[in-house]
């Protein structure tokens, strides 16, 4: 094989390698851009997000009365009297009718299972669900309810009201859009393309506000029950598809 023939083969090999590298670069570029529609528009799909911590403005808790008596009628009467006292106390604190909702009512026999099951008493239960924005009064609601006769206090949940969440989302929306555009500008610059328009955009919650749950035991001591609402997070995300050239 002559030197000329060897050089020609080397030249051809180099040309083939150069074409392969060019094709690979084109594939990588095409992978960073997506084509959509019949007009062959190139797009970039970017997500943006924003979040903010906030103090819950709504508290919800269950308050109940459970009594046992020899007869169902006596249990019902005693329970009604105690629950009436509890509800009156809640209203004295300042709660309105729409903040107090009956959630459970029951009268059941109590059995002695020693030997043949025998009814020994009747248990009457009545619970109300209290939902209020008077967070400063939650401790008083617990303590004064138990003083009035409540002996079943359910877990407390603290949450952000729908109105407050909507206000926060409106504020976070622009921040999420700006976050998406900032990421898009940075990526477009790195790819050597220019953003010319927006093709599609959508909004979604990264995660809905989760209520904060706390146990609230029946008060025994003559000191206020400590209740701390803490903080929760409101977040929002946007997905934007930009047209690039």
C-alpha positions as CSV (number, residue, x, y, z in Angstrom):
1,X,0.0,0.0,0.0
2,X,1.4,3.4,-1.1
3,X,1.7,6.4,1.2
4,X,-0.8,8.2,-1.1
5,X,-3.4,5.4,-0.7
6,X,-2.9,5.4,3.1
7,X,-3.3,9.2,3.3
8,X,-6.5,9.0,1.2
9,X,-8.0,6.4,3.6
10,X,-7.0,8.5,6.6
11,X,-8.7,11.5,5.0
12,X,-11.9,9.6,4.3
13,X,-11.9,8.3,7.9
14,X,-11.5,11.9,9.3
15,X,-14.4,13.0,7.1
16,X,-16.6,10.2,8.3
17,X,-15.7,11.1,12.0
18,X,-16.4,14.8,11.4
19,X,-19.8,13.9,9.9
20,X,-20.6,11.6,12.9
21,X,-19.7,14.4,15.4
22,X,-21.9,16.9,13.5
23,X,-24.8,14.4,13.5
24,X,-24.3,13.8,17.3
25,X,-24.3,17.5,18.0
26,X,-27.5,17.9,16.0
27,X,-29.1,15.1,18.0
28,X,-28.1,16.7,21.3
29,X,-29.5,20.0,20.2
30,X,-32.7,18.4,19.0
31,X,-33.0,16.7,22.3
32,X,-32.9,19.9,24.2
33,X,-35.7,21.4,22.0
34,X,-39.0,19.8,21.2
35,X,-41.0,20.3,18.0
36,X,-44.7,20.8,18.2
37,X,-47.4,21.5,15.7
38,X,-47.3,21.3,12.0
39,X,-45.2,24.5,11.7
40,X,-42.3,22.8,13.4
41,X,-42.0,25.2,16.3
42,X,-39.3,24.5,18.8
43,X,-40.2,24.7,22.5
44,X,-38.8,24.6,25.9
45,X,-40.9,23.3,28.8
46,X,-40.0,24.8,32.2
47,X,-41.5,24.5,35.6
48,X,-41.4,27.3,38.2
49,X,-42.4,27.3,41.8
50,X,-42.8,29.5,44.9
51,X,-43.8,29.0,48.5
52,X,-44.4,30.9,51.7
53,X,-44.7,29.9,55.3
54,X,-47.7,31.3,57.1
55,X,-49.5,31.1,60.4
56,X,-52.7,29.1,60.3
57,X,-55.8,31.2,60.9
58,X,-58.4,28.5,61.5
59,X,-58.7,25.9,64.3
60,X,-61.0,22.9,64.5
61,X,-61.5,20.5,67.3
62,X,-64.0,17.9,68.6
63,X,-65.7,18.4,72.0
64,X,-67.9,15.6,73.4
65,X,-69.8,14.3,76.4
66,X,-70.1,10.6,77.3
67,X,-72.2,9.4,80.2
68,X,-73.4,6.1,81.5
69,X,-76.7,5.5,83.3
70,X,-78.8,2.4,84.2
71,X,-81.4,3.3,81.5
72,X,-81.1,4.7,78.0
73,X,-83.6,7.5,78.9
74,X,-81.5,8.6,81.9
75,X,-78.3,8.5,79.9
76,X,-79.9,10.6,77.2
77,X,-81.2,13.2,79.7
78,X,-77.9,13.5,81.5
79,X,-76.0,13.8,78.3
80,X,-78.3,16.4,76.9
81,X,-78.0,18.5,80.0
82,X,-74.2,18.4,80.0
83,X,-73.9,19.0,76.3
84,X,-76.3,22.0,76.6
85,X,-74.1,23.4,79.3
86,X,-71.0,22.9,77.1
87,X,-72.6,24.6,74.1
88,X,-73.8,27.5,76.3
89,X,-70.2,28.0,77.6
90,X,-68.9,27.9,74.0
91,X,-71.3,30.7,73.1
92,X,-70.3,32.7,76.2
93,X,-66.8,32.6,74.9
94,X,-68.0,34.2,71.7
95,X,-68.6,31.3,69.2
96,X,-71.4,31.7,66.8
97,X,-74.0,29.0,65.8
98,X,-72.2,28.4,62.5
99,X,-69.0,27.6,64.3
100,X,-70.5,24.7,66.3
101,X,-71.8,21.6,64.4
102,X,-73.1,18.4,65.9
103,X,-70.9,15.6,64.6
104,X,-71.9,12.5,66.5
105,X,-74.8,11.3,68.6
106,X,-75.2,7.8,70.0
107,X,-76.9,5.7,72.8
108,X,-75.5,2.2,73.2
109,X,-75.9,-0.6,75.7
110,X,-73.0,-1.4,77.9
111,X,-72.5,-5.2,78.4
112,X,-71.0,-7.3,81.1
113,X,-69.4,-10.2,79.3
114,X,-68.7,-12.3,82.4
115,X,-70.7,-15.4,81.6
116,X,-73.8,-14.6,79.6
117,X,-73.6,-11.1,78.1
118,X,-75.8,-8.8,80.1
119,X,-76.7,-5.2,79.7
120,X,-75.5,-3.3,82.8
121,X,-75.9,0.3,81.6
122,X,-76.4,2.6,78.7
123,X,-73.8,4.9,77.3
124,X,-74.9,8.2,75.7
125,X,-72.4,10.2,73.5
126,X,-72.7,13.5,71.9
127,X,-69.9,15.4,70.1
128,X,-69.8,18.8,68.4
129,X,-67.1,20.0,65.9
130,X,-65.9,23.5,66.6
131,X,-64.3,25.5,63.8
132,X,-63.2,29.0,64.5
133,X,-60.7,31.7,63.6
134,X,-60.6,32.8,67.3
135,X,-57.2,31.1,67.8
136,X,-56.5,33.1,70.9
137,X,-59.5,31.5,72.5
138,X,-58.7,27.8,71.7
139,X,-57.2,27.2,75.1
140,X,-60.2,28.7,76.8
141,X,-62.5,26.7,74.6
142,X,-60.9,23.5,75.8
143,X,-60.7,24.4,79.5
144,X,-64.1,25.9,79.8
145,X,-65.7,23.1,77.9
146,X,-64.3,20.5,80.2
147,X,-65.3,22.6,83.2
148,X,-68.9,22.6,81.9
149,X,-68.9,18.8,81.6
150,X,-67.1,17.8,78.4
151,X,-65.0,14.7,78.9
152,X,-64.0,13.9,75.3
153,X,-61.7,16.4,73.5
154,X,-60.5,15.3,70.1
155,X,-57.3,16.3,68.3
156,X,-57.0,19.9,67.2
157,X,-56.2,20.8,63.6
158,X,-54.8,24.2,62.5
159,X,-55.2,25.2,58.9
160,X,-55.2,28.1,56.6
161,X,-58.7,29.3,55.5
162,X,-59.7,29.1,51.8
163,X,-59.8,32.9,51.6
164,X,-56.3,33.3,53.1
165,X,-54.9,30.5,50.8
166,X,-56.3,32.3,47.7
167,X,-54.7,35.5,48.7
168,X,-51.3,33.8,49.2
169,X,-51.6,31.9,45.9
170,X,-52.3,35.2,44.1
171,X,-49.1,36.5,45.6
172,X,-47.1,33.4,44.9
173,X,-48.3,33.1,41.3
174,X,-46.2,35.9,39.9
175,X,-43.2,34.6,41.8
176,X,-43.6,31.2,40.3
177,X,-44.0,32.6,36.8
178,X,-40.8,34.7,37.3
179,X,-39.0,31.6,38.5
180,X,-40.0,29.7,35.4
181,X,-38.9,32.6,33.1
182,X,-35.6,32.9,34.8
183,X,-34.9,29.2,34.3
184,X,-36.0,29.4,30.7
185,X,-33.8,32.4,30.0
186,X,-30.8,30.7,31.5
187,X,-31.4,27.5,29.5
188,X,-32.1,29.3,26.3
189,X,-28.9,31.3,26.6
190,X,-26.9,28.1,27.1
191,X,-28.5,26.5,24.0
192,X,-28.0,29.6,21.9
193,X,-31.7,30.2,21.2
194,X,-34.1,33.0,21.8
195,X,-37.5,32.9,23.6
196,X,-40.1,34.5,21.3
197,X,-43.5,33.5,22.7
198,X,-45.4,31.3,25.2
199,X,-47.2,28.3,23.7
200,X,-48.9,26.9,26.8
201,X,-49.0,27.4,30.6
202,X,-50.6,25.7,33.5
203,X,-50.8,26.2,37.3
204,X,-51.0,23.6,40.0
205,X,-50.4,23.3,43.7
206,X,-47.2,21.6,44.7
207,X,-49.0,20.5,47.8
208,X,-52.1,21.6,49.5
209,X,-51.9,23.1,52.9
210,X,-51.9,20.2,55.4
211,X,-53.6,20.8,58.7
212,X,-51.4,20.7,61.8
213,X,-52.6,18.1,64.2
214,X,-52.2,18.3,67.9
215,X,-53.6,16.1,70.7
216,X,-55.7,18.0,73.3
217,X,-56.1,16.0,76.5
218,X,-58.9,16.7,78.9
219,X,-57.7,19.5,81.2
220,X,-57.1,18.3,84.8
221,X,-55.0,21.1,86.3
222,X,-56.2,24.7,87.0
223,X,-53.8,26.1,84.4
224,X,-54.6,27.0,80.7
225,X,-54.1,24.2,78.2
226,X,-51.1,25.3,76.1
227,X,-52.1,25.5,72.4
228,X,-49.6,26.5,69.7
229,X,-50.7,26.8,66.0
230,X,-47.2,26.8,64.6
231,X,-46.6,27.5,60.9
232,X,-47.6,25.8,57.6
233,X,-46.6,26.2,54.0
234,X,-48.5,27.4,51.0
235,X,-46.9,26.5,47.7
236,X,-47.7,26.8,44.0
237,X,-46.1,25.7,40.7
238,X,-46.5,26.6,37.1
239,X,-45.5,24.7,33.9
240,X,-44.7,27.0,30.9
241,X,-43.9,25.9,27.4
242,X,-41.9,28.6,25.6
243,X,-41.5,28.9,21.8
244,X,-37.9,29.4,20.9
245,X,-35.9,30.2,17.7
